[in-house]
Amino acid sequence: MAARRTDMTTSPALQSAVDAAPQPTVSPEARQKLIRFFAEHPAWMEAARPLGEGVCSHVRFAGDDTDWNLVRRAGVSVLEPGEPVNPDFFFAFTEGAIAYLTEDENANIGDFATRMYECCFLLDEDRRIDFQIVSPITQILRHGYWKIAIKGGWKVMRIARAHGIGSLRDFQRVLGLLRGKNSSAVREAFLAQRRD
């Protein structure tokens, strides 16, 4: 089966996500910090272990339209410039989000997942991560993201349960609601699932 490329630059949903609230350009130092985080941080290394060779996400940094590829290669997560092939997710990182995600060297998987959730779903513009689910839900499940959620332990399960996710079927249902929507629509739909 041929690899599927996604032209993220012409997606209206993606463009509205990226343009929603322009942020200052991410510094080269922050970008390097995120590159090292994905390659070396013990929490991310453990979280990403279920992801197979070639599983990738499309990444951009605020203030820069360069395409980056976060890809699993030889058991390591590599963040490098280039167009991703068949990505599962799109992420646009702000400098504040990078600082927040990478500041705790002792963070575990649950801590990382909680911070990622806060950046994606809570409305703190300084730490915002715009994102979009771009692959079919079956691909996301096949690639092992459900296993990552389980590895996050009680912190991840507390967030999941707050949004009505208690099983793999619930996970599929919520991903289906979110797939293809821009960040603002995803936040609205996901937060509407919240059960306080």
N, C-alpha and C positions, 0 to 999 in steps of 0.2 A: 504494500500500500504506500503510495507516495505521501511524502510529508506535506502537510497543509500549512501554508503561510497565511497569516492574518495581516491585512493591511490596516493596522491600528490608526494610521494617520488620517484615514478617511471615514472612520466610524463616527457618526454624529453623536452617539452616546458618549464615546470616549472624548471627543473634542469638547463637549459640554462639561465633562468631568474635569478635564485639564484646565479649561478656561474659566471655570466657575469662580475661582478666587485666586488670581495670580499671586504667586509668592516670590520672594527674592530668590535669585539663583543660588543653588546649592554650591558650596565651596568645594574645591578639589580635595581639601582635607577631610571634609565630611564624607564625600564620596569614597575616599580611600578607607575611612573608618568603617563604612558599611560593607565594602569589599572584604576587608579583614574579618568583620563580624560573621558574614555568611561562610567564610572559609574556615574560621578558627574558633569561634565561640562554642564552648562545650554544649550549651543549651540548644543552639541551632543545629550543631552537628548531630546531636542525639535526636532532635525533632525531625530532621530531614532524612534520617536513616531509612525510613520505609519508601522513600521516593526512588524510583528506578533510574537507571542510566538514561540521560537525555531528557528527563522531565524538566520543563522550563516554564518560566514566567517572563513576561515582557515588562521591563522597568524603564522608567524615565525619572529624571530629577527636575524639580521645580526650576523654572527659568531656562530650561534647555530641552530642545526637541530631539536630542540624540537618542537613538534606540539602544537599550542595553538588554542583555540576555542573562537571566539568572538560571543557570543550568546545572544539573547534576552530571558530573563527569568523574569516573573512577572513584565513586563514593564521596566526592567532595562537591560542595556548592560553589560554583564559580560565577562571579558577577563580572561581565565583560561587555565592552561595546560591541554592538552588532544586532542584527535583526533576528529575533527568536523564530524558531520553526515550531509551529503547533503549540503555542503557549496555553497554559491553563488559566492564568490570571494576568491582569495588567495592574501594575502598581506605579504611582507617581509619588515619590518621596519628597517631603519638605526637609529643610535642614533641621528644624525643631524635632521632627519625627525621628530622624536619624540619631540625633543626640539622645532622645528619650529611649529609643530601642537599644542603644549600645552602651548606655551609661553604667549599667550594673554588671560588672564583670562576674559576679557570683549568681546571676539570675539562672533559674532553672526553666524548663520548658513551659511550665504553667505561668511563670512570671513573664516570659517573652510573649506568650499567647495573650495574656491579659493586656500587656502594653500594645501589642499589635491591634487588638480589638479596640482599645481606647483611641488609637490613632485613626482607625478606619471608621468607627461608628459614633464616637462622641464628637461634639462640635467645637473642638479646640483648634482654631485655624492655624495656630503656630506649630502644632504637632500633627497636622493633617496628613493622611495618606489617602490619595484618591485611588480607587481600584475598580476593577470590573472583572467579573467571571466571564471568560471568553470561550472556554472549551465546553463540549457537551458534559453533562453531569456524569454520564457513565465513564467518561475518560478521567474525570476528577477522582471518582471512586476507584477505578482501576489503578490510578497512579499512587494511591495510598494516603490521601489526605485524611480520611476517616481515622486511620491508624495514628496519625499525628495528633488528632484531637484527643484520642484515648490516652496517648503518652503524656498529654498535658495534665492528667490527673484531675483532682477535685476542683482546681481553679478554672480549668477549661469547662468541666462539666457544670459548674455553677453558672457560668455565662451561658452555656448551651441550654440548660434547663430554664433559665430566665427567658429564653426565646422559644420555648416549646420544643427543644431538641433533646430527646431522651433515648433515641434509637437511630440506627442506620437509616431506617425509612424516614424518620423525621428530618435527618440530615439531608437526604435526597430532596425531600419536599421543600425545605427552606432554600437549598441551593437552586432549585428550579424556579422559585419565586424571584431570586436575585439575579439569575443569569442574564447577561446582556444589558442590564440597566446601568446607567451612569451612577457615580458615587452618591449623589444626592438622592436619587430614587432608591438606591440600595439601602442607604441609611434609613429612609422613611419606611420602606417595606420591612426591613429587619427589625427596626425599633417598634414597629406596629405588632410584631410577634412577641414582644417582651411581656413577660408575666411577672409583675412586681409582687 
